[in-house]
Amino acid sequence: MRFLYKLVFQSLLGWRIQDDRPAGLDRYIIVVAPHTSNWDFVVGLAVRSIARLRDVKFLAKDALFKPLTGWFFRMLGGYPVNRSKHNNMVDAVVSLFNRGEIKKIAITPEGTRRYQPHWKTGFHRIATGAGVPIILATFDYPNKLCIITAPFPLTSDPEVDIARMKDWFRPHKGKNPMDGVR
């Protein structure tokens, strides 16, 4: 699939990937923003293959995991999230890291494809609870550029860290720029 993704995504569509992850980084959370379109999933699959991130799992709304489509999203590495109730998802993902069931996971902190002024903080609590770094990833549609960063330095204050992350993401525009990071 990597060859096909490179052919279509890079050669035909003109996307570039800037990957600043250090060699040997084997456990982390990828924070992906802005998440403004269903196309982000398709772009994410291409980037995951091209950048050799095949073992990266992802969290997605549980509606995608119904009987007809659930097998497909699970096969791709998805874990369902019921967003309508609090169900200790942070503790569950920390446990998955601690048991070694997952080593890398992608999370969209907005939790939806629409603009959200307040990001969910679970990804920060997972990172600190599991002792894994956070790297940032963005799909900048106007520039056809995906950027994957080196580990983002965290403090003990999620709100401060999220404000710094938003500053980094702000110049990058999603598929629907009006729903991007503000």
N, C-alpha and C positions, 0 to 999 in steps of 0.2 A: 504494500500500500504506500510505503514511503516514496517510491519512485513516482507513482501516480499523483500523490499529493504535491510533490516537487514540480512535476510537469504542469499540472493545472494551476496550483496556487502561486507558485513562484514564476515559472516560465511564461504561462499564458496570461495570468491575471496580474502579474507584476508585484506581488507582495514580497517584502523582505523581512527577515527575522534578525533582530539584534539580541544575542543571547550572552548576557554577562555573568551567568552563574559560574562560580569557581568549580574547577575539577574536583571530584571526590565528594561533593555535597550529596549525601544520600538520603537525608530525611528533611522535609520541609513542607510548608504550606504555601501554595501559590494564591495570592490575593489578586483576583482578576476584576478590573474595572476600566472604564464604565461598561456596564452590562445593559445595552439598550435595544437588543434585537435577538430574535431567535437565530439569526445568522451567526451570532457569536459562538454558538455551539459547533457549527460547521467549521468556522475558522479555527476554533479551539482544537478540533480533531486534527485538522491539517497541521497546525503548529505542533501539537503533541507528537505527531508522527515524524515530522521533519526535524524537530529539535531533539529527537530521541527521548521523549518523555512518556513512553508507552505505559510505564507503571504508575502514572499519575491517576489517581481516582478523583471523583468529583461528587459533590452534594447537589441534588436537584429536587425540585418539588415532587411530592409523592404521586401527584396525578399522572406523571410520566411512567410510573411503574405499575400501571394497571395490567391485567392479564394479556392483552394483545401486544403491548409495547414494552412491558416491564423486562422481559427476557433480553431485549435488545439493549436497553440502557444499563442493565446489570452486566451484560457481556462487555460493554464499553468501559466498565469500572464505576458505574454510578451507585450511589447510596441514596435512598429516598429520605426526604425530610418532610414531616407533617408540620407546616407552618401555622396551622390553626390552633395548636396547643403547645404548651411547654412540656417537653419530654426528655429533658436532660441530654440533649444532643451533644453539648460540649463534653460532658463526662463520657458519653459513648464513643466519641471520636478520639478523645484522649486515651481511652482504653484500647481502641484499635491500634493506635500508635504504640502504646506500651506493650501490647501482645505481639507486635510485629506484623499484624495483619495488613496494615498500610504503612507506607513510608513517605508517601507524597500525596497530597490532596489539593485540589483546586476549589476555591470558595469565592463566590461573588458576595461581597459584604453588603451590597444594597438589598439583596434578597428578592429582587424583582427586576423587571426590565424598564421600569419607570424611574424617574428622578426621585431619590429619597434623600432628604437633607440629613437624616440621622442614620448612619450605618449601624448594622448589628455588630456587636462586639465579640460574639462567640469565637470568631477566628483568632482574636488576640488571646482570649482565655484558653483556647485549645493550644496555641503555640507556647504559652507560658506553662500550662499544665503538663504538656508532653515534652517540654524542653527542646522544641524544634524552632528553627528560624523561619521567618517569613520572607518570601521574595515576591516582588510585584510583577504583574504582567498586564499589558494593555494591548488592545487591538485598535490602532489608530487608522481608521478607515480612509480619511482624506489623503493621508500619506502612504497608505498601503504598507504599514509598518507594524510589526509586532515587536514589543520590547519586553525582555525578561531580565530582571535586575539581579544583582548580587544581593545577599541577605540585607534586609532593611533593619537598621538598629532599633530595637525596642527599648522602651522604658517600662516602669511599673504603672504608668498612667495611660490606659487605652485611649482616652479622649485626646490627649496630646499627640499620641502616635497616629491616630486616625486623622487628625488635622494635618499632620505632616505628610501622611500618605495622600490625602486629598490634594495638597499642594503639588505633589509630584504628578498625580494623575490629571490634574486640571487642564493642562495644555493638549492632552490627547483626546481626540474626538471619536466617539463611537459611531455606529451605523446611523443612529438617530441622534444627532448632536444635541438637540434640545433637551434630551433626557440624560445628558452626561453629568459628570462631577462638577459641582458648583462650589 
